[in-house]
Amino acid sequence: MLDTFLDPKNDVAFKKIFGTKKNKGILIHFLNDMLLFKEGFPIKDVTFLKTSLDPEIAAQKTSIVDVLCQDEKGNSYVVEMQVSKEKGFEKRAQFYASKAYSSQMLVADKYYELKEVIFLAIADFVMFPDKKNYKSDHVLLDRETFEHDLRDFSFTFLELGKFHKEIKELSTMIEKWAYFFKNAKKTPKKDLDKIFDQDLVIQQAYKELDRFSWGEEELRNYDQIEKYRGTYQAALDQKMDEGRAEGRAEGKAEGKAEGKAEGKAEMALRLRNLGVAFSVISEASGLLEEEIKSL
């Protein structure tokens, strides 16, 4: 039986919900729920900037930004869904933020006019194992005074791998969004109003995930990314299995060699204690006379 709702972590689904003019109200609501604004004013409007989305590239997450937009003040927002754990993802986050920042110089040549860049990532894994909280906000602070002088960059990460709350435990909008990303695909349609009875925006996000409202081409693109992602993950799993097997084989060989060496040394030591000549022990054990003397 097909699930009613598709997976919002799929790049096509994510972009449909958060990266289209039709649903920009969902994106604005999501950003306002997730981010801390230094001036205390929420976003009122956003303008989408061009990004690319290719199914194969999206599945491998090699070079792609899911959503790039600006608010009415000119501040930029890079919003990304990251499914596969990737080495150096936090560095890629900083790279994308810096690209968004420097690209402003294409339309203005005055540094003092550069606007803030906010990077927001939903990660379907644990990024920072030493941090307890599943949501973290990162800014540049003075090492001594902790003053926030360099204000143009901030990074927010939502680690779904750390989020384990059940429906009855949900209280804040951040918790409800985390639950949405992690559990939307397996949410029963009949329970939707009961779970999010007051949260009309999240209900709208669920409606956008209803597979029976999608067109054939949309579903084909969605399935293509799922297929590529499955193939990519299977290749990674195969490499890991091969690495483990190779490690076990090397460990076994090393163990045999160590055991053989220890056996020779033990035999040589016993013969030496019996007063057998070093030359005879050397011939019997294969050890050098100097090695026997050092036992």
Stockholm file with secondary structure:
# STOCKHOLM 1.0

chainA/1-295         MLDTFLDPKNDVAFKKIFGTKKNKGILIHFLNDMLLFKEGFPIKDVTFLKTSLDPEIAAQKTSIVDVLCQDEKGNSYVVEMQVSKEKGFEKRAQFYASKAYSSQMLVADKYYELKEVIFLAIADFVMFPDKKNYKSDHVLLDRETFEHDLRDFSFTFLELGKFHKEIKELSTMIEKWAYFFKNAKKTPKKDLDKIFDQDLVIQQAYKELDRFSWGEEELRNYDQIEKYRGTYQAALDQKMDEGRAEGRAEGKAEGKAEGKAEGKAEMALRLRNLGVAFSVISEASGLLEEEIKSL
#=GR chainA/1-295 SS CCCSBCCTTSHHHHHHHHSSGGGHHHHHHHHHHHCCCTTSCCCCCEEECCCCCCHHHHHHTSSCCSEEEEETTSCEEEEEEECSCCTTHHHHHHHHHHHHHHGGGGTCCCGGGCCCEEEEEEESSCSCTTCCCSEEEEECCCTTTCCCCCCSEEEEEEEGGGCCCCGGGCCSHHHHHHHHHHHGGGCCGGGHHHHTTTCHHHHHHHHHTBGGGSCHHHHHHHHHHHHHHHHHHHHHHHHHHHHHHHHHHHHHHHHHHHHHHHHHHHHHHHHHHTTCCHHHHHHHHCCCHHHHHTC
#=GC SS_cons         CCCSBCCTTSHHHHHHHHSSGGGHHHHHHHHHHHCCCTTSCCCCCEEECCCCCCHHHHHHTSSCCSEEEEETTSCEEEEEEECSCCTTHHHHHHHHHHHHHHGGGGTCCCGGGCCCEEEEEEESSCSCTTCCCSEEEEECCCTTTCCCCCCSEEEEEEEGGGCCCCGGGCCSHHHHHHHHHHHGGGCCGGGHHHHTTTCHHHHHHHHHTBGGGSCHHHHHHHHHHHHHHHHHHHHHHHHHHHHHHHHHHHHHHHHHHHHHHHHHHHHHHHHHHTTCCHHHHHHHHCCCHHHHHTC
//
